[in-house]
Amino acid sequence: MEDFLITAKKKIPNLIGLKFASKDLGDLIGCLFAGKFNILCGCDEQLMGNLVMGAHGAVGTLYNFMPQVFHRLLQHLSDGEMEKAREEQIRAQKVLRLMVKHGHSLGGNVAAVKPMMALVGLDLGPPRHPMRPMTVDELIDFHRDIDLVGFKNWDPANLL
Ligand SMILES: CC(=O)N[C@@H]([C@@H](O)[C@H](O)[C@H](O)CO)[C@@H](O)CC(=O)C(=O)O
């Protein structure tokens, strides 16, 4: 993406940045120093690392249903409380692993985003074809796993 920014800037004068969805941190630092670009973290599981390296913000799925975890992460980072920030990042990782685990058979982890949003009170309907919604049994399994990692204790204010 660093090469892209340098090359594209010559042809697209109003190019001001990008959402960095890769996990290549070498490329991230390259993008951050490629010029005055606005670089947004597009990989929720790497938010902490991206911000420490200098990313300017983030776009992500998990911020929709576990915002307090990320607010705390940002606060701890700004206070220099790295261990506490890590704890929040690990919470995000635990949820992501479950979304991949339970979303895989549905055609993608976006199908697992829907029940997460429902959990915080927003019924967004079923995922788009070819993904499919969870069956009742799958939903019970998913909720059980989500409860086991402690999700409901992290953001209790958000829950129904
Ligand atoms: C590449 C990608 O899909 N990134 C996601 C992440 O939230 C992603 O789902 C998450 O990090 C799990 O890998 C978002 O940054 C994308 C996104 O929300 C958007 O573009 O609207």
The ligand as an ORCA input file, in Angstrom:
! r2SCAN-3c Opt
* xyz 0 1
  C     -11.150     -5.696      5.995
  C     -12.350     -5.589      6.860
  O     -13.383     -6.137      6.577
  N     -12.196     -4.860      7.949
  C     -13.270     -4.657      8.855
  C     -12.849     -5.113     10.207
  O     -13.735     -4.674     11.173
  C     -12.803     -6.641     10.220
  O     -14.094     -7.152     10.008
  C     -12.275     -7.146     11.537
  O     -11.022     -6.588     11.789
  C     -12.199     -8.669     11.534
  O     -11.144     -9.077     10.723
  C     -13.626     -3.192      8.856
  O     -12.477     -2.411      9.058
  C     -14.269     -2.848      7.530
  C     -15.444     -2.017      7.690
  O     -16.036     -2.011      8.732
  C     -15.905     -1.216      6.572
  O     -15.195     -1.038      5.612
  O     -17.020     -0.717      6.674
*
